[in-house]
Amino acid sequence: MSGIYDLVQNPIPRSGFFATPDSIDDLMAYINSMSGPERAVAMTVAMMALNLSYELVESKILSREIFA
């Protein structure tokens, strides 16, 4: 594979142990299908992971470490 992936290193590790939703909407639908306490925990963890992902990418972009 060539193109942008030859230039950019993804700073976010991927886990093969879990399914990946197709979109944020799909993730939210999955979380919203849970009951009250489980939904609250799932939402907290999902949003923390989203913020962490943002920060990882942002810090790599700002430091230019994302570029090989």
VEXFI-413987 format. One record per residue (C-alpha): residue number from 0; x, y, z. Coordinates in nm, 3 decimals, m for minus. Example, Ala and Ser with C-alpha at 12.3 -4.5 7.8 and 13.67 -1.06 7.14 Angstrom:
% residues 2
0 1.230 m0.450 0.780 $
1 1.367 m0.106 0.714 $
***
This chain:
% residues 68
0 0.000 0.000 0.000 $
1 0.133 0.342 m0.082 $
2 0.022 0.698 m0.033 $
3 m0.043 0.879 0.291 $
4 0.032 0.569 0.501 $
5 0.391 0.585 0.376 $
6 0.418 0.934 0.530 $
7 0.210 0.915 0.849 $
8 0.243 0.686 1.149 $
9 m0.078 0.616 1.338 $
10 m0.010 0.684 1.708 $
11 m0.320 0.493 1.821 $
12 m0.275 0.118 1.873 $
13 m0.551 m0.107 1.743 $
14 m0.686 m0.402 1.941 $
15 m0.802 m0.707 1.754 $
16 m0.995 m0.826 2.061 $
17 m1.293 m0.594 2.004 $
18 m1.522 m0.512 1.714 $
19 m1.489 m0.168 1.559 $
20 m1.813 0.023 1.499 $
21 m1.860 0.175 1.155 $
22 m1.931 0.521 1.295 $
23 m1.975 0.728 1.611 $
24 m2.350 0.692 1.555 $
25 m2.318 0.312 1.562 $
26 m2.110 0.333 1.881 $
27 m2.370 0.560 2.043 $
28 m2.654 0.326 1.939 $
29 m2.471 0.033 2.098 $
30 m2.413 0.228 2.419 $
31 m2.774 0.351 2.425 $
32 m2.899 m0.009 2.402 $
33 m2.758 m0.072 2.751 $
34 m2.942 m0.021 3.080 $
35 m2.888 0.284 3.303 $
36 m2.577 0.202 3.512 $
37 m2.409 0.006 3.232 $
38 m2.486 0.286 2.986 $
39 m2.330 0.545 3.216 $
40 m2.009 0.344 3.253 $
41 m1.992 0.263 2.880 $
42 m2.047 0.628 2.786 $
43 m1.780 0.745 3.031 $
44 m1.522 0.497 2.905 $
45 m1.605 0.558 2.537 $
46 m1.575 0.934 2.572 $
47 m1.252 0.903 2.770 $
48 m1.112 0.682 2.490 $
49 m1.229 0.932 2.229 $
50 m1.059 1.220 2.414 $
51 m0.741 1.015 2.460 $
52 m0.737 0.934 2.088 $
53 m0.778 1.301 2.006 $
54 m0.494 1.399 2.240 $
55 m0.261 1.130 2.102 $
56 m0.315 1.246 1.746 $
57 m0.303 1.615 1.836 $
58 0.025 1.584 2.027 $
59 0.184 1.382 1.746 $
60 0.071 1.636 1.485 $
61 0.197 1.931 1.689 $
62 0.532 1.764 1.755 $
63 0.546 1.642 1.394 $
64 0.625 1.291 1.527 $
65 0.333 1.153 1.326 $
66 0.534 1.197 1.008 $
67 0.782 0.915 0.944 $
***
